[in-house]
């Protein structure tokens, strides 16, 4: 008996939390929508309070496409990758070692760092990483 009650409790808790999430998404979308005036936004919120399930269902059916567009606009565009952010791939381990040697000679890196870069360059050659 207790197990059945617990399962029902979990099920209803899930439904309630999912419904709260939908209501929060709808209210957020209402405030993002620039086409609706304040009175219509207030009317949707009042309807959400008094007839919540039906109002949420109607709102998603009527404004579903617009909700997706406004959510995408709120996220903003993805930052395009460009070559200046990406480290250039080396063509050979010899080039990597030569660059590391130049850094060592200039005093930019220590002997230990040079050894690490050299072993990394040689490791890339054998393991294809």
trRosetta pair geometry for C-beta under 8 A, 3 or more apart (Angstrom, degrees):
i j d omega theta_ij theta_ji phi_ij phi_ji
1 4 6.0 -56 -155 33 31 110
1 5 6.6 27 152 -15 64 107
2 5 5.7 -57 -151 38 34 112
2 6 6.2 36 152 -22 67 107
3 6 5.6 -55 -148 35 31 113
3 7 6.4 32 154 -19 65 104
4 7 5.8 -54 -148 35 31 110
4 8 6.4 29 155 -15 65 106
5 8 5.8 -56 -148 40 31 110
5 9 6.2 36 152 -23 65 106
6 9 5.5 -52 -148 34 31 115
6 10 6.5 32 154 -18 64 103
7 10 5.8 -53 -150 36 31 110
7 11 6.3 32 152 -20 65 107
8 11 5.6 -54 -145 37 33 113
8 12 6.2 25 160 -11 67 107
9 12 6.2 -60 -144 42 26 103
9 13 6.1 29 155 -22 63 110
10 13 5.6 -56 -144 37 28 114
10 14 6.4 32 156 -22 64 104
11 14 5.8 -53 -153 32 28 111
11 15 6.6 25 152 -14 63 105
12 15 5.6 -51 -145 38 36 111
12 16 6.1 37 155 -21 67 106
13 16 5.7 -55 -145 37 30 111
13 17 6.3 25 158 -15 65 107
14 17 6.0 -59 -146 39 28 106
14 18 6.2 27 156 -18 65 110
15 18 5.7 -57 -145 39 29 111
15 19 6.2 30 156 -20 65 107
16 19 5.7 -54 -148 36 30 111
16 20 6.4 32 153 -20 64 104
17 20 5.6 -49 -146 35 34 113
17 21 6.5 39 151 -22 63 102
18 21 5.6 -52 -153 33 33 115
18 22 6.6 33 150 -19 64 103
19 22 5.6 -52 -150 35 35 111
19 23 6.4 35 152 -18 67 104
19 52 7.6 65 175 143 121 124
19 53 7.4 -47 -136 -97 127 82
19 56 7.4 174 -155 22 82 176
20 23 5.6 -54 -148 37 33 112
20 24 6.3 33 154 -19 66 105
21 24 5.8 -55 -148 36 30 110
21 25 6.4 30 153 -18 64 106
22 25 5.7 -54 -148 37 32 112
22 26 6.3 32 153 -20 65 106
22 56 5.4 70 130 -168 122 135
22 60 7.5 -42 -165 -61 114 131
23 26 5.6 -53 -147 36 32 112
23 27 6.3 29 156 -16 66 105
23 48 6.2 124 -140 -170 101 126
23 52 6.9 -25 -92 -160 125 109
23 56 6.2 -71 -82 -95 70 127
24 27 5.9 -53 -144 39 31 108
24 28 6.2 34 154 -19 64 107
25 28 5.7 -55 -147 38 29 113
25 29 6.2 29 154 -18 64 108
25 67 7.5 57 154 -166 104 129
26 29 5.7 -57 -147 38 30 110
26 30 6.4 39 151 -27 64 101
26 44 7.7 -144 158 158 110 121
26 48 6.8 167 103 -100 138 139
26 56 6.0 -123 -41 -126 156 80
26 59 5.3 62 -139 114 125 151
26 60 7.4 -81 -89 -61 110 81
27 30 5.5 -45 -149 26 34 117
27 31 6.9 25 156 -11 63 102
27 45 6.8 65 -114 -104 95 98
27 48 7.3 -132 -69 70 94 177
28 31 6.2 -63 -157 39 32 103
28 32 6.5 28 149 -17 66 110
29 32 5.4 -57 -145 38 37 112
29 33 6.3 44 156 -33 69 102
29 63 6.9 140 141 130 137 135
29 66 7.8 112 -177 113 120 91
29 67 4.8 -24 -128 -122 150 90
29 70 5.9 117 -140 81 83 142
29 71 7.3 -41 -95 -56 99 90
30 33 5.9 -52 -151 21 29 113
30 36 6.9 -59 -158 66 71 152
30 41 5.0 123 172 -140 111 94
30 44 5.7 -169 -111 86 133 142
30 45 6.9 148 138 -57 174 92
31 41 7.2 83 -80 -149 53 139
32 70 4.5 121 124 176 133 131
32 71 8.0 115 85 -67 173 49
32 73 8.0 146 -180 74 126 112
32 74 6.2 -63 -123 -64 141 126
33 36 4.7 42 114 13 120 108
33 41 7.6 174 66 -89 110 105
33 63 7.6 -51 -86 -151 143 140
33 66 6.9 47 -109 149 109 128
33 70 6.5 -64 -76 -85 65 157
36 40 4.5 -121 -164 85 101 124
36 41 5.3 120 127 -56 125 85
36 44 7.8 -13 -167 -10 157 134
37 40 5.5 93 56 13 69 100
37 41 7.2 -130 103 -5 35 93
38 41 5.6 -57 -148 37 34 113
38 42 6.2 34 155 -19 68 106
39 42 5.7 -53 -148 37 32 111
39 43 6.3 35 151 -22 64 105
40 43 5.4 -49 -145 34 35 115
40 44 6.5 38 154 -20 65 100
41 44 5.9 -52 -152 33 32 111
41 45 6.6 28 151 -16 64 106
42 45 5.7 -56 -148 38 33 110
42 46 6.3 35 153 -20 67 105
43 46 5.7 -51 -144 36 31 111
43 47 6.3 32 154 -18 63 106
44 47 5.7 -56 -149 38 30 111
44 48 6.4 35 150 -23 64 104
44 55 7.1 142 -163 -177 64 119
44 59 6.5 87 -153 -98 116 126
45 48 5.4 -49 -149 32 35 115
45 49 6.7 35 151 -21 64 101
46 49 5.7 -54 -154 32 34 111
46 50 6.4 6 159 1 68 110
47 50 6.3 -68 -138 49 30 93
47 51 5.7 -38 -172 49 72 96
47 55 4.1 154 134 -112 101 138
48 51 7.9 -68 -102 67 13 55
48 52 5.5 46 -174 -118 54 69
48 55 4.9 -140 -83 104 52 144
48 56 6.7 78 -122 -60 90 80
48 59 7.9 0 -78 -25 102 147
49 52 7.0 8 -129 -72 7 90
51 54 4.8 -38 154 53 108 113
51 55 5.1 120 92 -30 85 102
52 55 6.0 -67 -142 40 21 108
52 56 6.2 18 166 -18 63 109
53 56 6.0 -56 -148 35 27 109
53 57 6.4 25 155 -17 62 109
54 57 5.7 -57 -148 38 30 112
54 58 6.2 27 156 -16 66 108
55 58 5.8 -56 -144 40 30 108
55 59 6.1 31 157 -22 66 108
56 59 5.8 -54 -144 36 28 112
56 60 6.4 25 159 -16 63 107
57 60 6.1 -58 -149 37 27 107
57 61 6.4 24 155 -16 63 109
58 61 5.8 -59 -147 39 31 110
58 62 6.0 20 160 -12 69 112
59 62 6.1 -61 -140 44 26 103
59 63 5.7 -26 178 29 66 114
60 63 7.0 -71 -118 60 18 76
60 64 5.3 51 174 -78 61 92
60 67 7.3 -33 -129 -4 62 156
61 64 6.4 -11 -127 -27 14 114
63 66 4.7 -63 -165 54 78 114
63 67 5.4 91 130 -37 91 95
64 67 5.6 -53 -148 28 27 114
64 68 6.8 24 157 -16 62 102
65 68 5.9 -54 -156 33 33 109
65 69 6.6 29 150 -16 65 107
66 69 5.6 -55 -146 39 36 111
66 70 6.1 32 157 -16 69 107
67 70 6.0 -58 -145 40 28 106
67 71 6.2 28 156 -20 64 109
68 71 5.8 -55 -145 37 29 110
68 72 6.3 28 156 -18 64 107
69 72 5.9 -55 -148 36 29 109
69 73 6.4 28 154 -17 64 107
70 73 5.6 -54 -145 38 33 111
70 74 6.2 35 154 -22 66 105
71 74 5.7 -53 -147 35 31 112
71 75 6.6 33 153 -21 63 103
72 75 5.8 -51 -151 32 33 111
73 76 7.7 37 175 -73 35 36
81 85 6.4 -116 -153 60 69 127
81 86 6.7 51 179 -43 108 116
82 85 5.7 94 62 7 72 98
82 86 7.6 -157 98 1 38 96
83 86 5.7 -67 -144 45 41 106
83 88 7.7 39 -176 -84 98 83
90 93 7.3 90 121 -82 137 31
90 95 5.3 -178 -163 81 105 117
90 96 4.8 -2 -134 -59 168 99
90 121 7.4 -41 84 -128 165 99
90 124 7.8 86 60 103 122 156
91 95 5.8 65 52 4 81 150
92 95 5.0 104 62 1 79 98
92 96 7.4 -144 100 -1 48 86
92 125 7.9 37 -166 -97 62 108
93 96 5.4 -54 -152 37 42 114
93 97 6.2 40 152 -19 72 105
93 121 4.1 128 -149 158 85 95
93 122 5.6 92 -165 -84 147 44
93 124 6.3 167 -87 68 100 99
93 125 4.4 -45 -35 -54 139 120
94 97 5.8 -55 -146 39 31 109
94 98 6.2 34 153 -21 65 106
95 98 5.6 -55 -146 36 31 112
95 99 6.4 31 155 -19 66 104
96 99 5.8 -54 -149 35 30 110
96 100 6.3 28 153 -16 64 108
96 117 6.8 -153 159 165 99 96
96 118 8.0 157 116 -108 98 41
96 120 7.7 -111 154 93 144 90
96 121 3.7 -179 93 -110 135 130
96 124 7.7 78 2 42 165 138
97 100 5.6 -54 -146 40 32 112
97 101 6.2 37 152 -24 66 105
97 117 7.5 152 -106 121 51 95
97 118 5.4 59 -117 -119 95 82
97 121 5.3 -155 -52 82 80 160
97 122 7.8 50 -66 -49 120 85
98 101 5.6 -51 -145 34 31 114
98 102 6.5 35 153 -21 63 102
99 102 5.7 -51 -152 33 32 112
99 103 6.6 32 150 -17 64 104
100 103 5.6 -53 -151 36 35 113
100 104 6.3 38 149 -21 66 104
100 109 7.1 -53 -160 56 76 151
100 113 8.0 -155 -157 126 105 81
100 114 5.3 134 158 -138 108 72
100 117 4.0 174 -111 106 143 141
100 118 6.1 -151 90 -59 156 74
100 121 7.3 -132 -8 -23 138 138
101 104 5.5 -51 -147 35 34 114
101 105 6.3 33 153 -18 66 105
101 114 7.0 80 -89 -149 47 122
102 105 5.8 -52 -145 38 31 110
102 106 6.3 27 155 -16 63 109
103 106 5.8 -58 -146 40 30 109
103 108 4.4 -77 -167 63 83 119
103 109 4.7 40 133 9 114 111
103 114 7.3 -179 82 -92 98 92
104 107 7.8 43 175 -68 30 24
104 108 7.5 -81 -66 50 22 76
104 109 5.6 -55 -83 71 62 93
104 110 7.8 8 -124 139 83 9
104 111 6.9 74 -142 -94 120 50
104 113 7.9 -179 -88 80 90 92
104 114 4.3 26 -77 -83 130 138
109 113 4.0 -114 -177 88 111 133
109 114 5.7 138 109 -54 119 77
109 117 7.5 30 146 -11 167 136
110 113 4.9 98 52 8 73 100
110 114 7.0 -129 101 -5 40 88
111 114 5.5 -53 -149 35 33 115
111 115 6.4 36 152 -21 65 103
112 115 5.7 -52 -149 34 32 112
112 116 6.5 32 152 -19 64 104
113 116 5.6 -52 -149 35 35 113
113 117 6.4 33 153 -17 66 105
114 117 5.8 -56 -148 39 31 109
114 118 6.1 32 153 -21 65 108
115 118 5.6 -53 -144 37 30 113
115 119 6.3 26 157 -16 65 105
116 119 6.0 -55 -146 38 29 106
116 120 6.3 30 153 -20 63 108
117 120 5.6 -54 -146 37 31 113
117 121 6.3 32 155 -20 65 105
118 121 5.8 -53 -148 35 30 110
118 122 6.4 22 155 -12 64 108
119 122 5.7 -56 -144 43 33 108
119 123 5.9 37 154 -24 66 108
120 123 5.6 -54 -143 37 29 113
120 124 6.4 34 155 -24 63 102
121 124 5.9 -50 -151 29 30 112
121 125 7.0 35 150 -25 59 101
122 125 5.6 -47 -157 24 38 117
122 126 7.0 19 155 -6 66 106
123 126 6.2 -66 -151 43 35 99
123 127 5.7 -6 168 13 74 118
123 129 7.0 -16 129 41 93 120
124 127 6.6 -72 -124 54 24 86
124 128 7.4 67 -176 -110 57 5
124 129 5.4 -105 -119 65 69 76
